[in-house]
Amino acid sequence: MGEVRDEIPVTYGSGPSDPLRVEDQPGTWVEIEIDAPVEVVWSLVADIELSARFSDEFLGANWVDGQCSVGASFVGRNRHPVAGEWEAPGFVEVWDEGRSFAWATMDRDHPGARWRFDLEPVDDDRTRLRYSMSLGPGTSLMTAAIEAMPDKEPQILRHRLREHHANMTRTVEGIAEMAEARA
């Protein structure tokens, strides 16, 4: 009997190589159409704390300098059953009001991960929301697991992408529910 896989969409910043490596910057995304105008969806996406309502891992964040703009930083709080609780710095890379909000974690120049929300109007009353992320190329708590078990790197990466995809799906579904209730 063949292996059963929980398939999710996967992207690569470079590669993919065989076997999969963090240097490939593997990532995933979710997309949803929401029965609400862009302005309503943006008001939710722009709240750095909102994803904590839906994610099993992300607990929230605080702005370091009190505002969101390109270059601004925040500290995110996370929890994972294997890694425990930790904080990670985040740095805004894109802030295009009403369209895109993107940030990197851990290190500005060599991020541990990148995250992004993109909004696109479908018409005056509907918005397409895409939430994407990529791992690496820099270090994160995940890279410690890879260093401890280098022969398991591809499996660790695939597992991590599945975890993120599940949380991202819950997040966009929660945003859609909230936005549609406000529209």
Secondary structure, 3 states (H helix, E strand, C coil): CCCCCCCCCCEECCCCCCCCCHHHCEEEEEEEEECCCHHHHHHHHCCCCHHHHCCCCEEEEEECCCCCCCCCEEEEEEEECCCEEEEEEEEEEEEECCCEEEEEECCCCCCCEEEEEEEEEEECCEEEEEEEEEECCCCCHHHHHHHHCHHHHHHHHHHHHHHHHHHHHHHHHHHHHHHHHHC
